[in-house]
Amino acid sequence: MNISKEERETIITYNEAEAVASVYTMNGALIRKLEGLVESRPGEARRVKTYPDGAQEYEVPKKWVRVNASRILSDAQREAALKNAEAARKAKFG
């Protein structure tokens, strides 16, 4: 089934009364991550449904749902981080 990127959604829903969140996704990376959690933490995460179009639905603890903004770096901080990454790469690979 050929589904456009616009149609490949991830929908996370939860309410104030329950401790679980429902995650519906077609995102391959997120599916792999959730499958790993289902295997390693079966008491907390579970696959609810597999859809014919490749989507998966999971239930996870609501406290696992996060919204994280990336850090805002100054030009000097960005340059220092790039130099550190380059030095680490050289140390690892020579």
TORROGU-660226 format. One line per field, with one value per atom (N, C-alpha, C): residue number from 1; x, y, z; atom name. Coordinates in Angstrom, 2 decimals, m for minus. Layout:
BEGIN
num = (NUM  ...) $
c1 = (X  ...) $
c2 = (Y  ...) $
c3 = (Z  ...) $
atomo = (CA  ...) $
This chain:
BEGIN
num = (1  1  1  2  2  2  3  3  3  4  4  4  5  5  5  6  6  6  7  7  7  8  8  8  9  9  9  10  10  10  11  11  11  12  12  12  13  13  13  14  14  14  15  15  15  16  16  16  17  17  17  18  18  18  19  19  19  20  20  20  21  21  21  22  22  22  23  23  23  24  24  24  25  25  25  26  26  26  27  27  27  28  28  28  29  29  29  30  30  30  31  31  31  32  32  32  33  33  33  34  34  34  35  35  35  36  36  36  37  37  37  38  38  38  39  39  39  40  40  40  41  41  41  42  42  42  43  43  43  44  44  44  45  45  45  46  46  46  47  47  47  48  48  48  49  49  49  50  50  50  51  51  51  52  52  52  53  53  53  54  54  54  55  55  55  56  56  56  57  57  57  58  58  58  59  59  59  60  60  60  61  61  61  62  62  62  63  63  63  64  64  64  65  65  65  66  66  66  67  67  67  68  68  68  69  69  69  70  70  70  71  71  71  72  72  72  73  73  73  74  74  74  75  75  75  76  76  76  77  77  77  78  78  78  79  79  79  80  80  80  81  81  81  82  82  82  83  83  83  84  84  84  85  85  85  86  86  86  87  87  87  88  88  88  89  89  89  90  90  90  91  91  91  92  92  92  93  93  93  94  94  94) $
c1 = (0.84  0.00  0.89  0.70  1.52  0.81  1.32  0.71  1.67  1.16  2.01  2.53  3.62  4.19  3.19  2.36  1.36  0.34  0.10  m0.88  m0.27  1.04  1.71  1.79  0.74  0.60  1.11  1.41  1.60  0.64  m0.21  m1.21  m1.05  m0.85  m0.72  m1.90  m2.67  m3.83  m3.80  m4.25  m4.42  m5.38  m5.87  m6.78  m6.29  m6.93  m6.52  m6.85  m7.82  m8.28  m7.42  m6.81  m6.08  m4.58  m3.84  m2.38  m1.68  m2.44  m1.83  m2.12  m1.21  m1.38  m1.47  m2.26  m2.38  m1.52  m0.70  0.17  m0.17  m0.69  m0.98  0.08  0.81  1.88  2.12  2.62  3.11  4.61  5.21  6.63  7.48  8.29  9.08  10.03  10.71  11.66  10.92  9.77  9.00  8.42  7.99  7.50  8.60  9.81  10.93  11.22  11.18  11.44  10.35  9.10  7.99  8.02  8.36  8.48  9.56  10.67  11.72  11.23  10.44  9.88  8.87  8.07  7.11  7.85  8.98  9.76  10.48  11.09  11.89  11.07  9.89  9.07  7.60  7.32  5.96  4.91  5.31  4.35  3.92  4.66  4.36  3.86  4.39  4.03  3.44  2.46  1.89  1.40  1.50  0.94  m0.54  m1.36  m2.81  m3.35  m2.84  m3.41  m2.41  m2.44  m1.69  m2.71  m2.52  m3.46  m2.94  m3.83  m3.42  m2.50  m2.59  m1.75  m0.35  m0.03  1.29  1.34  0.28  0.25  0.19  0.67  0.63  0.02  m0.62  m1.15  m0.62  m0.17  0.44  m0.19  m0.06  m0.37  0.90  1.22  2.41  2.01  2.81  2.51  2.51  1.55  1.42  2.67  3.33  4.53  5.70  5.62  6.65  6.52  5.38  5.15  5.80  6.70  7.45  7.47  7.56  7.80  9.08  10.13  11.43  11.87  12.15  12.69  14.21  14.81  16.27  16.88  18.13  18.83  19.08  19.07  19.42  20.88  21.71  23.15  23.56  24.51  25.10  26.04  26.48  27.43  28.70  29.17  30.39  30.17  29.02  28.72  28.61  27.98  27.83  29.21  30.06  31.42  32.21  32.10  32.81  32.30  30.99  30.43  30.92  31.00  31.51  32.97  33.78  35.19  35.32  34.50  34.53  34.14  33.12  32.68  33.77  34.41  35.48  36.65  37.01  38.12  37.78  36.53  36.12  36.15  35.72  35.74  37.18  38.09  39.50  40.09  39.75  40.29  39.79  38.56  37.98  38.47  38.53  38.86  40.25  40.95  42.33  42.51) $
c2 = (m1.17  0.00  1.24  2.12  3.32  4.50  4.90  5.98  7.16  8.36  9.55  9.89  10.66  11.07  11.88  12.67  13.46  12.57  11.40  10.49  9.57  9.50  8.65  9.41  9.26  10.03  9.30  10.08  9.59  10.39  9.68  10.33  9.79  10.67  10.29  10.90  10.05  10.54  10.01  10.85  10.44  11.40  11.01  11.87  12.01  12.86  13.13  11.99  11.15  10.11  8.85  8.54  7.28  7.51  6.48  6.58  6.14  5.74  5.27  6.23  6.22  6.99  6.00  6.34  5.53  6.17  5.35  5.84  5.08  5.79  5.24  5.83  4.97  5.50  4.64  5.30  4.64  4.90  5.58  5.93  4.71  4.27  3.06  3.11  4.22  4.34  4.27  4.93  4.91  3.52  2.84  1.47  0.57  0.69  m0.13  0.17  1.43  1.82  1.26  1.40  0.89  m0.63  m1.30  m2.77  m3.20  m2.48  m2.78  m2.62  m1.59  m1.37  m2.45  m2.89  m3.97  m5.23  m5.52  m6.72  m6.59  m5.43  m5.28  m4.91  m4.33  m3.90  m4.27  m5.57  m6.00  m5.63  m5.38  m4.97  m3.53  m2.75  m1.32  m0.92  m1.56  m1.20  m2.41  m2.17  m3.29  m2.81  m3.71  m3.44  m3.76  m2.84  m3.01  m3.57  m3.05  m3.44  m3.20  m4.07  m3.89  m3.68  m2.61  m2.27  m2.79  m3.07  m3.59  m2.66  m1.36  m0.40  m0.25  m1.03  m0.98  m0.19  0.50  1.27  0.33  0.82  0.06  0.96  0.34  1.09  0.46  1.30  0.86  1.60  1.00  1.69  1.74  2.94  3.15  4.01  4.01  4.89  6.36  7.10  8.50  9.29  8.89  9.63  9.48  8.55  8.41  9.45  10.10  11.09  12.40  12.92  14.14  15.07  16.35  17.35  18.05  17.91  18.49  19.42  20.64  21.59  21.44  21.62  21.55  22.80  22.67  23.80  24.86  26.09  27.19  27.51  27.34  27.55  28.85  29.52  30.68  30.18  31.07  30.67  30.10  30.69  30.21  28.80  28.57  27.25  26.21  26.58  25.66  25.30  26.30  26.06  25.17  25.41  24.59  23.14  22.96  21.62  20.89  21.60  20.98  20.57  21.42  21.09  19.88  19.83  18.67  17.39  17.46  16.28  15.83  16.78  16.44  15.81  16.34  15.78  14.37  14.16  12.83  11.84  12.26  11.41  11.04  12.03  11.74  10.79  10.96  10.09  8.66  8.51  7.20  6.50  7.25  6.64  6.96  7.83  8.15  9.11) $
c3 = (0.00  0.00  0.00  m0.96  m1.09  m0.42  0.73  1.50  1.52  1.23  1.19  2.58  2.63  3.91  4.73  4.06  4.77  5.49  4.94  5.52  6.59  6.69  7.67  9.00  9.78  11.00  12.23  13.24  14.59  15.46  16.17  17.02  18.43  19.38  20.79  21.52  22.19  22.94  24.36  25.27  26.66  27.32  28.48  29.21  30.65  31.39  32.77  33.73  33.39  34.30  34.29  33.14  33.01  33.01  33.39  33.48  32.20  31.18  29.93  28.79  27.82  26.59  25.44  24.44  23.24  22.15  21.51  20.44  19.17  18.17  16.85  15.93  15.22  14.37  13.14  12.11  10.90  10.75  11.70  11.66  12.00  11.05  11.24  12.42  12.60  13.72  15.05  15.14  16.39  16.64  15.59  15.74  16.29  15.74  16.24  17.71  18.07  19.46  20.38  19.97  20.79  20.87  19.78  19.81  20.80  20.83  21.79  23.22  23.46  24.79  25.16  24.20  24.44  24.86  24.19  24.51  25.84  26.10  27.32  28.55  28.34  29.48  29.24  29.14  28.80  29.85  31.06  32.09  31.96  31.17  31.04  29.66  28.62  27.24  26.56  25.68  24.94  23.57  22.59  21.27  21.36  20.93  20.99  19.69  18.56  17.27  16.16  15.15  13.93  12.82  12.04  10.97  9.62  8.68  7.37  6.59  6.85  6.12  6.71  7.76  8.37  9.66  10.00  11.24  12.43  13.56  14.81  15.88  16.85  17.99  19.27  20.18  21.43  22.60  23.79  25.02  25.84  26.33  27.15  28.35  29.41  30.52  30.06  30.52  30.13  30.51  31.59  32.03  31.05  30.10  29.08  27.98  27.87  26.81  27.22  26.37  26.67  25.47  25.76  24.74  25.16  24.35  24.67  23.56  23.93  22.97  22.95  21.79  21.71  22.33  22.74  23.33  22.27  22.70  21.81  22.08  21.06  21.21  20.53  21.18  20.53  19.44  18.58  17.54  18.14  19.24  19.90  20.48  21.09  21.64  20.53  19.42  18.29  17.73  17.59  17.07  18.02  19.32  20.30  20.26  20.11  20.04  18.79  17.67  16.44  16.60  17.23  17.45  18.37  19.41  20.33  19.61  18.77  18.03  17.06  16.40  15.47  16.19  17.35  18.14  18.61  19.01  19.46  18.31  17.13  15.94  15.57  15.64  15.32  16.34  17.62  18.66  18.48  18.00  17.83  16.57  15.47  14.19  13.68  14.38  13.99  12.89) $
atomo = (N  CA  C  N  CA  C  N  CA  C  N  CA  C  N  CA  C  N  CA  C  N  CA  C  N  CA  C  N  CA  C  N  CA  C  N  CA  C  N  CA  C  N  CA  C  N  CA  C  N  CA  C  N  CA  C  N  CA  C  N  CA  C  N  CA  C  N  CA  C  N  CA  C  N  CA  C  N  CA  C  N  CA  C  N  CA  C  N  CA  C  N  CA  C  N  CA  C  N  CA  C  N  CA  C  N  CA  C  N  CA  C  N  CA  C  N  CA  C  N  CA  C  N  CA  C  N  CA  C  N  CA  C  N  CA  C  N  CA  C  N  CA  C  N  CA  C  N  CA  C  N  CA  C  N  CA  C  N  CA  C  N  CA  C  N  CA  C  N  CA  C  N  CA  C  N  CA  C  N  CA  C  N  CA  C  N  CA  C  N  CA  C  N  CA  C  N  CA  C  N  CA  C  N  CA  C  N  CA  C  N  CA  C  N  CA  C  N  CA  C  N  CA  C  N  CA  C  N  CA  C  N  CA  C  N  CA  C  N  CA  C  N  CA  C  N  CA  C  N  CA  C  N  CA  C  N  CA  C  N  CA  C  N  CA  C  N  CA  C  N  CA  C  N  CA  C  N  CA  C  N  CA  C  N  CA  C  N  CA  C  N  CA  C  N  CA  C  N  CA  C  N  CA  C  N  CA  C  N  CA  C  N  CA  C  N  CA  C  N  CA  C  N  CA  C  N  CA  C) $
